[in-house]
Amino acid sequence: MAAKLRHSPPALPHPSSRHTPAPSHGGLKLIAVYLSRLCHPSLLATVMPLLVGAHAAGSAGAAWALIPAITAGVIPFLDARRRTGSAGAKSRRQIAAALASIVTGLAITGLAVAAHLAPLPVLAVTAALLAISITITAWRRHNISIHAATAAGCATIGIAEFAPHPVLGAGLGLLAAAVAWSRIVQGHHTTAQSIAGLAAGALTGGVLYIAIT
């Protein structure tokens, strides 16, 4: 009898006493992660000049836009990966190298525009990307979101370049807001830091692009 009791299966708890786990937010966080990757500053800095150049002067404009695409997007990305294994510049040396690369692209593009070879919007988008980078660097200790800043700057540039398209403008604005949200969900930035990034990108990069063009 004792052996039978020793091997008896444990009694299952009553259904009403079982603990119901809290709903998981893993799905939202996963969306935020992929959104941040798809709208990474280096990727936006590579794609936006090409779109602007192609819209301004067709294939010739896109060809000239390869200069800022490489110097503002590709080179800073590859340099950051080589130095730290991550996609963003973190040390002062990395930031200085990224800024130097963008300045080089701005100088080359400026000479091409002065020689009437490249369209003005290509120079404007290069200057805008540099302005965003300088602004975020200057406020670095406040941890302002460069993802949100670049997204907002590119959204403002897109609205200005492809206007008037209200649907496109609304879509770009929502995308920038979604990028800012993704940084908050992942815990990389506070709400204030993400909003500050949106404002910095739109007011520096976006306004400068409009002023130049």
Backbone as CSV, one residue per row, in Angstrom:
resi,resn,N_x,N_y,N_z,CA_x,CA_y,CA_z,C_x,C_y,C_z
1,MET,0.831,-1.205,0.000,0.000,0.000,0.000,0.862,1.250,0.000
2,ALA,1.962,1.223,0.810,2.861,2.369,0.875,3.540,2.607,-0.450
3,ALA,3.938,1.466,-1.137,4.597,1.611,-2.446,3.647,2.217,-3.443
4,LYS,2.361,1.827,-3.384,1.374,2.372,-4.329,1.204,3.868,-4.125
5,LEU,1.177,4.271,-2.854,1.036,5.704,-2.576,2.257,6.482,-3.042
6,ARG,3.464,5.842,-2.907,4.699,6.540,-3.253,4.761,6.827,-4.751
7,HIS,4.154,5.964,-5.576,4.239,6.126,-7.026,2.979,6.743,-7.620
8,SER,2.083,7.214,-6.792,0.868,7.837,-7.311,1.217,9.175,-7.948
9,PRO,0.607,9.527,-9.100,0.892,10.806,-9.744,0.401,11.967,-8.900
10,PRO,1.089,13.104,-8.940,0.668,14.262,-8.133,-0.675,14.794,-8.613
11,ALA,-1.437,15.292,-7.680,-2.751,15.834,-8.026,-2.594,17.124,-8.804
12,LEU,-3.383,17.317,-9.863,-3.347,18.532,-10.677,-4.126,19.634,-9.981
13,PRO,-3.660,20.861,-10.065,-4.391,21.955,-9.419,-5.700,22.217,-10.135
14,HIS,-6.623,22.756,-9.427,-7.912,23.103,-10.019,-7.718,24.196,-11.062
15,PRO,-8.441,24.150,-12.203,-8.250,25.163,-13.248,-8.354,26.594,-12.746
16,SER,-9.204,26.823,-11.766,-9.390,28.192,-11.273,-8.191,28.688,-10.494
17,SER,-7.325,27.756,-10.019,-6.166,28.163,-9.215,-4.913,28.350,-10.039
18,ARG,-4.954,28.007,-11.346,-3.758,28.146,-12.190,-3.482,29.615,-12.475
19,HIS,-2.190,29.956,-12.539,-1.781,31.336,-12.795,-1.809,31.609,-14.297
20,THR,-2.450,32.695,-14.694,-2.487,33.105,-16.093,-1.360,34.100,-16.346
21,PRO,-0.390,33.769,-17.233,0.731,34.672,-17.444,0.281,35.978,-18.074
22,ALA,1.014,37.051,-17.750,0.711,38.362,-18.321,1.030,38.354,-19.806
23,PRO,0.285,39.113,-20.605,0.549,39.150,-22.046,1.949,39.661,-22.342
24,SER,2.606,39.037,-23.310,3.975,39.407,-23.658,3.987,40.518,-24.698
25,HIS,4.978,41.433,-24.605,5.152,42.513,-25.566,6.309,42.197,-26.514
26,GLY,6.664,40.904,-26.595,7.762,40.516,-27.462,7.509,40.825,-28.918
27,GLY,6.238,40.722,-29.335,5.909,41.000,-30.726,6.171,42.446,-31.097
28,LEU,5.770,43.360,-30.229,6.007,44.786,-30.489,7.499,45.099,-30.504
29,LYS,8.227,44.481,-29.599,9.661,44.739,-29.548,10.355,44.214,-30.790
30,LEU,9.895,43.077,-31.291,10.478,42.525,-32.505,10.226,43.453,-33.692
31,ILE,9.015,43.989,-33.777,8.702,44.962,-34.828,9.604,46.176,-34.707
32,ALA,9.808,46.635,-33.478,10.656,47.806,-33.245,12.096,47.541,-33.679
33,VAL,12.591,46.351,-33.404,13.961,45.996,-33.779,14.138,46.033,-35.293
34,TYR,13.204,45.407,-36.001,13.309,45.368,-37.463,13.112,46.754,-38.078
35,LEU,12.249,47.561,-37.474,12.039,48.918,-37.969,13.306,49.754,-37.810
36,SER,13.980,49.594,-36.677,15.238,50.308,-36.455,16.304,49.892,-37.460
37,ARG,16.323,48.605,-37.784,17.322,48.120,-38.741,17.028,48.602,-40.154
38,LEU,15.759,48.565,-40.531,15.390,48.986,-41.882,15.568,50.491,-42.075
39,CYS,15.443,51.235,-40.989,15.598,52.695,-41.048,16.839,53.142,-40.304
40,HIS,17.879,52.343,-40.375,19.141,52.709,-39.724,19.683,53.982,-40.363
41,PRO,20.270,54.882,-39.577,20.792,56.135,-40.136,21.730,55.946,-41.325
42,SER,22.595,54.943,-41.266,23.513,54.712,-42.382,22.766,54.313,-43.650
43,LEU,21.715,53.526,-43.485,20.929,53.111,-44.647,20.161,54.288,-45.229
44,LEU,19.556,55.097,-44.363,18.838,56.276,-44.841,19.792,57.262,-45.515
45,ALA,20.995,57.401,-44.957,21.983,58.316,-45.538,22.514,57.800,-46.865
46,THR,22.348,56.525,-47.126,22.752,55.954,-48.413,21.644,56.085,-49.454
47,VAL,20.423,55.813,-49.028,19.301,55.773,-49.973,18.785,57.161,-50.338
48,MET,18.669,58.061,-49.349,18.051,59.363,-49.609,18.780,60.180,-50.679
49,PRO,20.124,60.281,-50.653,20.788,61.017,-51.734,20.499,60.443,-53.114
50,LEU,20.423,59.126,-53.220,20.149,58.496,-54.513,18.747,58.842,-55.010
51,LEU,17.780,58.839,-54.102,16.415,59.200,-54.480,16.332,60.661,-54.905
52,VAL,16.988,61.516,-54.137,16.970,62.952,-54.461,17.675,63.212,-55.789
53,GLY,18.845,62.611,-55.973,19.591,62.809,-57.205,18.834,62.320,-58.422
54,ALA,18.208,61.144,-58.308,17.455,60.597,-59.430,16.249,61.461,-59.756
55,HIS,15.578,61.991,-58.737,14.413,62.843,-58.967,14.816,64.180,-59.566
56,ALA,15.978,64.690,-59.158,16.409,66.010,-59.620,16.965,65.987,-61.044
57,ALA,17.705,64.931,-61.392,18.366,64.931,-62.707,18.497,63.549,-63.314
58,GLY,17.597,62.660,-62.998,17.603,61.343,-63.617,18.831,60.517,-63.265
59,SER,19.304,59.735,-64.217,20.436,58.844,-63.978,21.720,59.614,-63.682
60,ALA,21.887,60.774,-64.311,23.073,61.584,-64.048,23.073,62.093,-62.607
61,GLY,21.912,62.520,-62.138,21.815,62.978,-60.753,22.057,61.849,-59.769
62,ALA,21.537,60.656,-60.087,21.762,59.502,-59.218,23.234,59.128,-59.178
63,ALA,23.920,59.280,-60.325,25.351,58.973,-60.371,26.136,59.916,-59.468
64,TRP,25.825,61.214,-59.518,26.501,62.171,-58.636,26.123,61.935,-57.172
65,ALA,24.909,61.456,-56.956,24.460,61.202,-55.588,25.184,60.026,-54.950
66,LEU,25.892,59.236,-55.753,26.690,58.155,-55.180,27.763,58.702,-54.237
67,ILE,28.208,59.929,-54.493,29.256,60.513,-53.639,28.764,60.687,-52.204
68,PRO,27.660,61.420,-51.964,27.179,61.496,-50.570,26.669,60.169,-50.032
69,ALA,26.129,59.326,-50.917,25.652,58.021,-50.447,26.799,57.214,-49.848
70,ILE,27.954,57.290,-50.491,29.120,56.538,-50.012,29.767,57.217,-48.815
71,THR,29.953,58.537,-48.899,30.681,59.235,-47.832,29.846,59.448,-46.571
72,ALA,28.530,59.569,-46.717,27.676,59.802,-45.547,27.039,58.523,-45.023
73,GLY,26.913,57.512,-45.882,26.242,56.284,-45.464,27.140,55.070,-45.377
74,VAL,27.772,54.726,-46.494,28.520,53.466,-46.564,29.803,53.513,-45.736
75,ILE,30.612,54.547,-45.928,31.910,54.611,-45.233,31.745,54.677,-43.710
76,PRO,30.898,55.568,-43.156,30.720,55.563,-41.693,30.224,54.220,-41.155
77,PHE,29.350,53.554,-41.916,28.840,52.247,-41.485,29.961,51.211,-41.439
78,LEU,30.736,51.123,-42.517,31.808,50.135,-42.577,32.890,50.423,-41.545
79,ASP,33.178,51.707,-41.316,34.193,52.071,-40.328,33.748,51.678,-38.925
80,ALA,32.476,51.919,-38.614,31.956,51.541,-37.297,31.981,50.032,-37.107
81,ARG,31.614,49.286,-38.146,31.648,47.822,-38.067,33.072,47.315,-37.867
82,ARG,34.022,47.952,-38.547,35.416,47.514,-38.447,35.982,47.784,-37.061
83,ARG,35.630,48.920,-36.488,36.217,49.306,-35.209,35.570,48.611,-34.016
84,THR,34.249,48.491,-34.042,33.544,47.982,-32.860,32.665,46.782,-33.136
85,GLY,32.390,46.489,-34.394,31.488,45.395,-34.705,30.029,45.796,-34.693
86,SER,29.739,47.057,-34.324,28.364,47.552,-34.350,28.195,48.501,-35.527
87,ALA,26.936,48.900,-35.775,26.647,49.688,-36.970,26.742,51.187,-36.748
88,GLY,26.917,51.629,-35.519,26.933,53.067,-35.246,28.234,53.517,-34.602
89,ALA,28.616,54.759,-34.906,29.827,55.331,-34.320,29.576,55.682,-32.857
90,LYS,30.491,55.281,-31.967,30.302,55.524,-30.548,31.439,56.344,-29.940
91,SER,32.680,56.050,-30.292,33.803,56.776,-29.723,34.001,58.104,-30.452
92,ARG,34.782,58.981,-29.830,35.053,60.276,-30.458,35.811,60.107,-31.769
93,ARG,36.693,59.132,-31.812,37.458,58.892,-33.040,36.545,58.431,-34.169
94,GLN,35.594,57.571,-33.848,34.649,57.107,-34.865,33.777,58.256,-35.371
95,ILE,33.304,59.072,-34.440,32.445,60.194,-34.819,33.224,61.181,-35.685
96,ALA,34.477,61.452,-35.291,35.300,62.367,-36.077,35.547,61.822,-37.476
97,ALA,35.772,60.520,-37.577,35.997,59.908,-38.893,34.737,59.989,-39.747
98,ALA,33.578,59.773,-39.129,32.315,59.853,-39.877,32.068,61.272,-40.372
99,LEU,32.297,62.250,-39.506,32.095,63.645,-39.910,33.076,64.049,-41.015
100,ALA,34.313,63.592,-40.900,35.311,63.905,-41.931,34.918,63.317,-43.276
101,SER,34.347,62.131,-43.250,33.907,61.492,-44.487,32.782,62.289,-45.147
102,ILE,31.821,62.746,-44.327,30.703,63.523,-44.875,31.192,64.869,-45.403
103,VAL,32.116,65.506,-44.687,32.672,66.784,-45.142,33.382,66.608,-46.483
104,THR,34.094,65.504,-46.632,34.762,65.222,-47.910,33.738,65.103,-49.037
105,GLY,32.666,64.383,-48.773,31.602,64.263,-49.769,30.977,65.596,-50.097
106,LEU,30.800,66.440,-49.061,30.230,67.773,-49.284,31.149,68.622,-50.150
107,ALA,32.459,68.541,-49.906,33.412,69.329,-50.693,33.410,68.891,-52.158
108,ILE,33.426,67.598,-52.395,33.431,67.084,-53.776,32.138,67.464,-54.491
109,THR,31.019,67.290,-53.792,29.724,67.621,-54.386,29.622,69.119,-54.661
110,GLY,30.150,69.925,-53.742,30.128,71.374,-53.933,30.892,71.795,-55.169
111,LEU,32.051,71.196,-55.388,32.838,71.503,-56.587,32.082,71.085,-57.851
112,ALA,31.419,69.939,-57.778,30.665,69.461,-58.944,29.487,70.376,-59.258
113,VAL,28.826,70.877,-58.213,27.715,71.804,-58.423,28.227,73.133,-58.968
114,ALA,29.357,73.600,-58.428,29.938,74.856,-58.905,30.338,74.762,-60.372
115,ALA,30.722,73.579,-60.798,31.104,73.366,-62.197,29.908,73.015,-63.076
116,HIS,28.704,73.111,-62.500,27.462,72.815,-63.229,27.424,71.366,-63.737
117,LEU,27.983,70.476,-62.952,27.961,69.059,-63.305,26.906,68.295,-62.513
118,ALA,26.811,68.584,-61.232,25.854,67.906,-60.355,24.688,68.826,-60.031
119,PRO,23.502,68.275,-59.818,22.344,69.107,-59.462,22.443,69.629,-58.029
120,LEU,21.876,70.794,-57.793,21.936,71.424,-56.472,21.328,70.568,-55.359
121,PRO,20.223,69.863,-55.587,19.657,69.048,-54.500,20.621,68.005,-53.946
122,VAL,21.550,67.526,-54.760,22.528,66.552,-54.254,23.434,67.223,-53.221
123,LEU,23.844,68.456,-53.495,24.632,69.203,-52.519,23.802,69.477,-51.268
124,ALA,22.532,69.814,-51.468,21.665,70.153,-50.339,21.463,68.956,-49.406
125,VAL,21.258,67.765,-49.975,21.033,66.594,-49.126,22.313,66.215,-48.385
126,THR,23.477,66.439,-49.013,24.743,66.165,-48.330,24.927,67.111,-47.153
127,ALA,24.635,68.393,-47.371,24.746,69.387,-46.298,23.759,69.079,-45.175
128,ALA,22.574,68.615,-45.538,21.570,68.291,-44.529,22.015,67.118,-43.645
129,LEU,22.573,66.098,-44.270,23.058,64.949,-43.490,24.203,65.350,-42.576
130,LEU,25.063,66.247,-43.052,26.155,66.737,-42.207,25.600,67.537,-41.032
131,ALA,24.604,68.377,-41.296,24.010,69.188,-40.233,23.375,68.318,-39.152
132,ILE,22.702,67.268,-39.569,22.095,66.348,-38.595,23.174,65.688,-37.745
133,SER,24.243,65.240,-38.385,25.330,64.567,-37.663,26.002,65.507,-36.670
134,ILE,26.227,66.746,-37.086,26.873,67.726,-36.192,25.966,68.034,-35.005
135,THR,24.675,68.198,-35.266,23.729,68.514,-34.189,23.670,67.403,-33.149
136,ILE,23.570,66.162,-33.615,23.505,65.036,-32.683,24.814,64.901,-31.913
137,THR,25.940,65.149,-32.594,27.237,65.073,-31.924,27.354,66.140,-30.846
138,ALA,26.880,67.354,-31.150,26.955,68.449,-30.188,26.123,68.168,-28.935
139,TRP,25.034,67.432,-29.108,24.152,67.112,-27.981,24.318,65.666,-27.551
140,ARG,25.479,65.121,-27.800,25.716,63.704,-27.556,25.497,63.305,-26.104
141,ARG,25.873,64.150,-25.178,25.754,63.792,-23.759,24.299,63.673,-23.309
142,HIS,23.384,64.218,-24.127,21.958,64.095,-23.813,21.332,62.850,-24.439
143,ASN,22.141,62.090,-25.187,21.697,60.822,-25.780,20.463,60.991,-26.676
144,ILE,20.471,62.040,-27.486,19.374,62.259,-28.439,19.434,61.184,-29.513
145,SER,18.281,60.701,-29.921,18.211,59.593,-30.877,18.623,60.026,-32.279
146,ILE,19.734,59.479,-32.778,20.158,59.776,-34.140,19.280,59.036,-35.147
147,HIS,18.685,57.908,-34.734,17.738,57.222,-35.603,16.541,58.134,-35.895
148,ALA,15.981,58.715,-34.830,14.827,59.599,-34.995,15.216,60.857,-35.767
149,ALA,16.392,61.399,-35.483,16.833,62.620,-36.157,17.022,62.396,-37.655
150,THR,17.686,61.302,-38.011,17.918,61.017,-39.427,16.612,60.721,-40.141
151,ALA,15.722,59.978,-39.489,14.426,59.671,-40.094,13.609,60.936,-40.316
152,ALA,13.602,61.832,-39.328,12.843,63.072,-39.463,13.463,63.985,-40.521
153,GLY,14.797,64.055,-40.544,15.458,64.866,-41.554,15.173,64.362,-42.957
154,CYS,15.278,63.057,-43.141,15.006,62.468,-44.459,13.538,62.608,-44.847
155,ALA,12.642,62.519,-43.862,11.222,62.710,-44.145,10.954,64.131,-44.626
156,THR,11.571,65.104,-43.965,11.392,66.504,-44.364,11.977,66.749,-45.747
157,ILE,13.137,66.165,-46.016,13.757,66.288,-47.336,12.855,65.666,-48.401
158,GLY,12.323,64.486,-48.102,11.446,63.819,-49.050,10.192,64.616,-49.346
159,ILE,9.602,65.202,-48.301,8.402,66.019,-48.491,8.716,67.230,-49.361
160,ALA,9.872,67.868,-49.106,10.254,69.052,-49.884,10.580,68.706,-51.331
161,GLU,11.274,67.589,-51.545,11.728,67.225,-52.891,10.586,66.690,-53.748
162,PHE,9.708,65.909,-53.152,8.664,65.254,-53.932,7.298,65.924,-53.804
163,ALA,7.255,67.132,-53.216,5.995,67.863,-53.055,5.442,68.257,-54.425
164,PRO,4.119,68.487,-54.553,3.122,68.279,-53.486,2.494,66.893,-53.572
165,HIS,2.741,66.101,-52.559,2.137,64.769,-52.460,1.728,64.572,-51.006
166,PRO,0.517,64.964,-50.619,0.116,64.893,-49.207,0.167,63.486,-48.631
167,VAL,-0.176,62.485,-49.449,-0.151,61.109,-48.952,1.278,60.686,-48.646
168,LEU,2.197,61.022,-49.572,3.606,60.707,-49.350,4.133,61.436,-48.126
169,GLY,3.767,62.700,-47.989,4.215,63.470,-46.834,3.741,62.868,-45.524
170,ALA,2.468,62.466,-45.494,1.928,61.854,-44.280,2.620,60.527,-43.989
171,GLY,2.886,59.761,-45.047,3.560,58.475,-44.865,4.966,58.636,-44.315
172,LEU,5.707,59.608,-44.843,7.074,59.841,-44.367,7.071,60.342,-42.925
173,GLY,6.106,61.200,-42.608,5.998,61.679,-41.230,5.683,60.555,-40.257
174,LEU,4.768,59.684,-40.639,4.426,58.542,-39.787,5.605,57.585,-39.645
175,LEU,6.367,57.414,-40.717,7.530,56.533,-40.650,8.563,57.076,-39.668
176,ALA,8.798,58.386,-39.716,9.744,58.999,-38.775,9.267,58.824,-37.335
177,ALA,7.973,59.015,-37.116,7.420,58.829,-35.772,7.536,57.375,-35.325
178,ALA,7.342,56.452,-36.266,7.453,55.027,-35.939,8.887,54.660,-35.561
179,VAL,9.861,55.264,-36.233,11.264,55.014,-35.895,11.549,55.513,-34.477
180,ALA,11.059,56.698,-34.155,11.245,57.227,-32.795,10.605,56.296,-31.768
181,TRP,9.403,55.803,-32.080,8.718,54.854,-31.185,9.546,53.594,-31.000
182,SER,10.157,53.107,-32.072,10.931,51.866,-31.988,12.117,51.997,-31.043
183,ARG,12.702,53.182,-30.995,13.847,53.383,-30.096,13.409,53.409,-28.637
184,ILE,12.195,53.904,-28.399,11.657,53.927,-27.033,11.320,52.515,-26.578
185,VAL,10.664,51.746,-27.456,10.249,50.387,-27.113,11.454,49.513,-26.780
186,GLN,12.557,49.712,-27.512,13.752,48.907,-27.273,14.545,49.365,-26.052
187,GLY,14.167,50.506,-25.492,14.849,51.004,-24.307,16.137,51.746,-24.591
188,HIS,16.385,52.100,-25.847,17.605,52.824,-26.192,17.507,54.305,-25.843
189,HIS,16.285,54.836,-25.877,16.067,56.259,-25.610,14.777,56.456,-24.848
190,THR,14.708,57.573,-24.130,13.461,57.962,-23.488,12.559,58.636,-24.526
191,THR,11.322,58.867,-24.141,10.401,59.565,-25.046,10.927,60.952,-25.384
192,ALA,11.451,61.652,-24.378,11.980,63.008,-24.609,13.167,62.984,-25.572
193,GLN,14.037,62.005,-25.421,15.206,61.917,-26.299,14.805,61.618,-27.743
194,SER,13.786,60.802,-27.931,13.322,60.484,-29.279,12.617,61.679,-29.914
195,ILE,11.801,62.381,-29.124,11.128,63.574,-29.644,12.145,64.644,-29.993
196,ALA,13.165,64.779,-29.146,14.229,65.743,-29.433,14.954,65.378,-30.727
197,GLY,15.126,64.081,-30.967,15.742,63.641,-32.216,14.899,64.012,-33.424
198,LEU,13.595,63.818,-33.332,12.694,64.200,-34.420,12.798,65.694,-34.715
199,ALA,12.776,66.483,-33.656,12.850,67.941,-33.827,14.192,68.369,-34.408
200,ALA,15.278,67.766,-33.903,16.617,68.121,-34.384,16.781,67.787,-35.861
201,GLY,16.311,66.624,-36.282,16.444,66.224,-37.675,15.654,67.108,-38.618
202,ALA,14.411,67.406,-38.226,13.548,68.225,-39.087,14.025,69.672,-39.152
203,LEU,14.481,70.208,-38.007,14.839,71.624,-37.951,16.246,71.912,-38.471
204,THR,17.114,70.927,-38.447,18.468,71.165,-38.967,18.592,70.659,-40.397
205,GLY,18.501,69.342,-40.568,18.652,68.775,-41.900,17.559,69.193,-42.857
206,GLY,16.308,69.071,-42.411,15.196,69.389,-43.296,15.145,70.842,-43.699
207,VAL,15.249,71.719,-42.727,15.173,73.158,-43.018,16.367,73.599,-43.862
208,LEU,17.551,73.061,-43.583,18.732,73.431,-44.369,18.563,72.997,-45.816
209,TYR,18.014,71.822,-46.025,17.789,71.351,-47.405,16.842,72.296,-48.138
210,ILE,15.778,72.689,-47.484,14.815,73.594,-48.099,15.462,74.948,-48.390
211,ALA,16.290,75.426,-47.449,16.945,76.718,-47.645,17.893,76.705,-48.837
212,ILE,18.615,75.622,-49.012,19.587,75.549,-50.101,18.901,75.394,-51.462
213,THR,17.853,74.602,-51.487,17.190,74.355,-52.771,16.175,75.447,-53.101
